[in-house]
Amino acid sequence: MSPPGLARTVTVDGSPVHVLDSGAGPAVLMLHGSGPGTTGAGAWATTAEALGPSWHVVAPDQAGFGGTPVPAGAGRGGLRLWTEQAAGLMDTLGVGSYAVVGHSMGGAVALALAAAHPQRVTRVVAVSTMGAPGAPLSAALDAIWAAPAGQPGARDMLSRLVLDQALVTDAAVEARAAAMRAGAAAYASLFPPPRTRWVEDLTLPARTLAAIRAPVLLVHGADDPVTPLGTAALPLLEHLADVRLHVLGRCGHVPAIEQPHEFRQLLSWFLGAGGGY
């Protein structure tokens, strides 16, 4: 197993994937969301540290984000590419079975991965997830996908992600602005207007959702404007065979940041539970 906190590049199907690889034990694949400047380490390093070294956490930059380019010939990212790349990464790392935690866009990828590989995906935690049939493009998500690189764009985006505006600090804005500038060229190809089509690309058909046999935990903020509870999480309850939903009050789109203690407790409990709820 990899030493704690190792950031490295792994070649998957001939293309580089940048990944944070930490700990040893049961494997957890952690998939970030779609905001500009998002990376696997930026989204999940603190959570991975809190889970401790007894979990083997794999947190990649998905294609078009951070240090992972869109593979040559792929054109742009999308649900199929991100799903295949995630499965290929775990194959390359020699991980036979694993849980998947996905945030927002990453939640849709996690659900698609569970449907495509039912013998390998043991559990799914879909946080503020996309993927529900019929979910519209929210005004907040449209604005986030369109956010320009730089401090004003970073501040506006972060203000939409969290309910508690005290979390939008100057340091957080500068860190995100730097990440946005670094990834601007690759990100530009991912969600050009009109953006409703990219929500549709990340929507899973009812038959795909019904095929998921792994236990699924949905975690959602009651005040999420990006993927609203009523259109993003609640419809999934009708389609998933083994599902439970935990709603966090006074929480926006990023429970891992807004309610970190409760989120990590939920994660540790569900990943360690032998029989689900």
C-alpha positions as CSV (number, residue, x, y, z in Angstrom):
1,M,0.0,0.0,0.0
2,S,1.0,3.6,-0.5
3,P,2.5,5.7,2.3
4,P,0.1,8.2,3.9
5,G,-0.7,11.3,1.8
6,L,1.2,10.3,-1.4
7,A,0.3,12.4,-4.4
8,R,1.3,10.8,-7.6
9,T,0.5,10.3,-11.2
10,V,-0.8,6.9,-12.4
11,T,-1.2,6.0,-16.1
12,V,-4.7,4.7,-16.8
13,D,-5.4,3.5,-20.3
14,G,-2.4,5.4,-21.6
15,S,-3.4,8.7,-20.0
16,P,-2.1,10.3,-16.8
17,V,-4.3,10.6,-13.7
18,H,-3.2,12.6,-10.7
19,V,-4.2,11.0,-7.5
20,L,-4.0,11.4,-3.7
21,D,-3.4,7.9,-2.4
22,S,-3.2,7.4,1.4
23,G,-3.5,4.8,4.1
24,A,-4.0,1.0,4.1
25,G,-7.0,-1.2,4.6
26,P,-10.4,-1.2,3.0
27,A,-10.4,0.9,-0.1
28,V,-12.5,4.1,-0.6
29,L,-12.5,5.9,-3.9
30,M,-13.4,9.6,-3.3
31,L,-14.7,11.6,-6.3
32,H,-14.8,15.4,-6.3
33,G,-17.4,17.7,-7.8
34,S,-17.4,19.9,-10.8
35,G,-16.6,23.4,-9.7
36,P,-13.6,25.1,-11.5
37,G,-10.5,24.7,-9.5
38,T,-11.7,21.5,-7.8
39,T,-9.2,18.7,-7.2
40,G,-9.2,15.4,-5.5
41,A,-6.9,16.5,-2.7
42,G,-8.6,19.9,-2.3
43,A,-12.0,18.2,-1.9
44,W,-11.0,15.2,0.2
45,A,-7.6,15.5,1.9
46,T,-9.0,16.7,5.2
47,T,-11.7,14.0,5.2
48,A,-9.1,11.4,4.3
49,E,-7.0,12.5,7.2
50,A,-9.9,12.3,9.6
51,L,-10.8,8.8,8.4
52,G,-7.3,7.8,9.5
53,P,-4.6,5.4,8.1
54,S,-6.8,2.3,8.5
55,W,-8.6,3.2,5.2
56,H,-7.0,3.1,1.8
57,V,-8.3,6.4,0.4
58,V,-7.9,7.1,-3.4
59,A,-8.8,10.6,-4.4
60,P,-8.1,11.3,-8.1
61,D,-8.4,14.5,-10.1
62,Q,-11.0,13.5,-12.7
63,A,-10.3,14.2,-16.3
64,G,-10.2,17.9,-17.0
65,F,-9.5,18.9,-13.4
66,G,-6.3,19.5,-11.5
67,G,-3.4,17.5,-12.8
68,T,-5.4,15.1,-14.9
69,P,-5.9,16.1,-18.6
70,V,-8.8,15.0,-20.8
71,P,-7.3,12.0,-22.7
72,A,-6.2,12.6,-26.2
73,G,-9.1,11.9,-28.6
74,A,-11.7,12.0,-25.9
75,G,-12.9,15.5,-26.9
76,R,-14.2,16.5,-23.5
77,G,-15.1,15.1,-20.1
78,G,-18.4,13.5,-19.3
79,L,-20.1,10.8,-17.2
80,R,-18.9,7.9,-19.4
81,L,-15.3,9.1,-19.4
82,W,-15.2,9.9,-15.7
83,T,-16.8,6.5,-14.9
84,E,-14.5,4.5,-17.1
85,Q,-11.4,6.4,-15.8
86,A,-12.4,5.8,-12.2
87,A,-12.8,2.0,-12.8
88,G,-9.6,1.9,-14.8
89,L,-7.7,3.7,-12.0
90,M,-8.8,1.1,-9.4
91,D,-7.8,-1.6,-11.8
92,T,-4.4,-0.1,-12.3
93,L,-3.9,0.2,-8.5
94,G,-4.9,-3.5,-8.1
95,V,-7.9,-2.8,-5.9
96,G,-10.5,-5.5,-6.4
97,S,-13.4,-4.1,-4.3
98,Y,-14.0,-0.6,-2.9
99,A,-16.5,1.8,-1.5
100,V,-17.1,5.0,-3.5
101,V,-17.8,8.5,-2.0
102,G,-18.8,11.2,-4.6
103,H,-19.7,14.8,-4.2
104,S,-22.1,16.5,-6.6
105,M,-20.9,15.5,-10.1
106,G,-18.8,12.9,-8.4
107,G,-21.9,11.5,-6.8
108,A,-23.4,10.8,-10.3
109,V,-20.1,9.1,-11.3
110,A,-20.2,7.0,-8.1
111,L,-23.7,5.8,-8.8
112,A,-22.8,5.1,-12.4
113,L,-19.8,3.2,-11.3
114,A,-21.8,1.1,-8.9
115,A,-24.3,0.2,-11.6
116,A,-21.5,-0.7,-14.1
117,H,-19.4,-2.8,-11.6
118,P,-21.8,-4.3,-9.0
119,Q,-19.3,-7.0,-8.1
120,R,-16.6,-4.4,-7.1
121,V,-18.4,-1.4,-5.6
122,T,-19.4,-2.4,-2.0
123,R,-21.0,0.9,-0.8
124,V,-21.9,4.3,-2.2
125,V,-22.0,7.6,-0.4
126,A,-23.5,10.3,-2.7
127,V,-23.1,13.8,-1.2
128,S,-25.2,16.7,-2.6
129,T,-25.4,14.5,-5.6
130,M,-26.3,15.0,-9.2
131,G,-27.7,12.1,-11.4
132,A,-31.4,12.1,-10.5
133,P,-33.8,11.8,-13.5
134,G,-35.4,15.0,-14.4
135,A,-33.2,17.2,-12.3
136,P,-33.0,20.7,-13.8
137,L,-29.9,23.0,-14.1
138,S,-30.1,25.3,-11.1
139,A,-29.2,28.9,-11.4
140,A,-26.4,28.4,-8.8
141,L,-24.9,25.5,-10.7
142,D,-25.1,27.4,-13.9
143,A,-23.2,30.3,-12.3
144,I,-20.6,28.0,-10.7
145,W,-19.8,26.3,-14.0
146,A,-19.5,29.8,-15.7
147,A,-17.3,31.3,-12.9
148,P,-14.3,33.1,-14.4
149,A,-10.8,32.4,-13.1
150,G,-9.6,34.9,-10.5
151,Q,-10.7,36.2,-7.1
152,P,-14.1,37.7,-8.0
153,G,-15.2,34.5,-9.7
154,A,-13.8,32.4,-6.8
155,R,-15.5,34.5,-4.2
156,D,-18.9,34.3,-6.0
157,M,-18.6,30.6,-6.5
158,L,-17.7,29.9,-2.9
159,S,-20.5,32.1,-1.7
160,R,-22.9,29.9,-3.6
161,L,-21.5,26.6,-2.3
162,V,-21.9,27.3,1.4
163,L,-24.7,28.6,3.5
164,D,-22.5,30.1,6.2
165,Q,-20.7,33.0,4.5
166,A,-18.2,33.2,7.3
167,L,-16.6,30.3,5.6
168,V,-15.8,32.4,2.5
169,T,-12.5,33.8,3.9
170,D,-9.9,35.7,2.0
171,A,-7.6,32.7,2.3
172,A,-10.2,30.3,0.9
173,V,-10.9,32.7,-2.0
174,E,-7.2,33.1,-2.8
175,A,-6.6,29.4,-2.7
176,R,-9.5,28.6,-5.0
177,A,-8.6,31.5,-7.3
178,A,-5.1,30.1,-7.7
179,A,-6.5,26.6,-8.4
180,M,-9.0,28.1,-11.0
181,R,-6.2,29.9,-12.8
182,A,-4.0,26.8,-12.9
183,G,-6.8,24.6,-14.4
184,A,-8.5,27.2,-16.6
185,A,-7.4,25.8,-19.9
186,A,-8.5,22.3,-19.3
187,Y,-11.7,23.3,-17.5
188,A,-12.8,25.6,-20.4
189,S,-13.8,22.5,-22.5
190,L,-16.0,20.9,-19.9
191,F,-19.2,22.9,-19.4
192,P,-19.6,25.5,-22.2
193,P,-23.1,26.9,-22.7
194,P,-25.8,26.0,-23.1
195,R,-25.2,24.1,-19.8
196,T,-28.5,22.1,-19.4
197,R,-27.0,19.5,-21.7
198,W,-24.2,18.8,-19.2
199,V,-26.8,18.2,-16.4
200,E,-28.5,15.8,-18.8
201,D,-25.2,14.1,-19.5
202,L,-24.8,13.5,-15.7
203,T,-28.4,12.1,-15.4
204,L,-28.7,8.4,-14.8
205,P,-31.7,6.6,-16.4
206,A,-34.1,4.9,-14.0
207,R,-33.0,1.5,-15.2
208,T,-29.4,2.2,-14.4
209,L,-30.3,3.4,-10.9
210,A,-32.5,0.3,-10.4
211,A,-29.5,-1.9,-11.3
212,I,-27.4,-0.6,-8.3
213,R,-27.3,-3.3,-5.6
214,A,-24.7,-1.7,-3.3
215,P,-26.1,0.1,-0.2
216,V,-26.3,3.8,-0.9
217,L,-26.2,6.7,1.6
218,L,-27.4,10.0,0.4
219,V,-26.1,13.0,2.3
220,H,-27.6,16.4,1.5
221,G,-27.8,19.9,2.9
222,A,-31.3,21.2,3.5
223,D,-30.3,24.6,2.1
224,D,-28.4,23.4,-1.0
225,P,-29.1,25.8,-3.9
226,V,-26.8,24.0,-6.3
227,T,-28.4,20.6,-6.3
228,P,-31.6,21.3,-4.3
229,L,-32.8,18.5,-2.0
230,G,-36.2,18.3,-3.7
231,T,-34.9,17.7,-7.2
232,A,-31.6,16.0,-6.6
233,A,-31.9,13.6,-3.6
234,L,-35.5,12.9,-3.0
235,P,-36.2,11.5,-6.5
236,L,-33.4,9.0,-6.0
237,L,-35.3,7.4,-3.1
238,E,-37.8,6.1,-5.7
239,H,-35.2,4.4,-7.9
240,L,-32.5,2.9,-5.6
241,A,-33.1,-0.5,-4.2
242,D,-31.1,-0.1,-0.9
243,V,-31.0,3.6,0.0
244,R,-31.1,5.9,3.0
245,L,-31.0,9.7,3.1
246,H,-29.5,11.9,5.8
247,V,-30.4,15.6,5.6
248,L,-28.3,18.2,7.4
249,G,-30.1,21.3,8.5
250,R,-28.5,24.7,7.9
251,C,-26.2,23.3,5.3
252,G,-25.6,24.2,1.7
253,H,-23.8,22.2,-1.0
254,V,-20.6,21.1,0.8
255,P,-21.4,19.1,4.0
256,A,-17.8,18.0,4.3
257,I,-16.9,21.7,4.9
258,E,-20.1,23.0,6.5
259,Q,-20.8,20.1,8.9
260,P,-17.4,18.3,9.0
261,H,-17.8,16.5,12.3
262,E,-21.3,15.0,11.6
263,F,-20.3,14.3,8.0
264,R,-17.2,12.3,9.1
265,Q,-19.2,10.4,11.7
266,L,-21.7,9.4,9.0
267,L,-19.0,8.4,6.7
268,S,-17.1,6.3,9.2
269,W,-20.3,4.6,10.4
270,F,-21.6,3.8,7.0
271,L,-18.3,2.6,5.5
272,G,-17.7,0.5,8.5
273,A,-21.2,-0.9,8.9
274,G,-21.5,-4.5,8.0
275,G,-25.2,-4.5,7.1
276,G,-26.2,-1.0,6.1
277,Y,-28.7,1.0,8.2
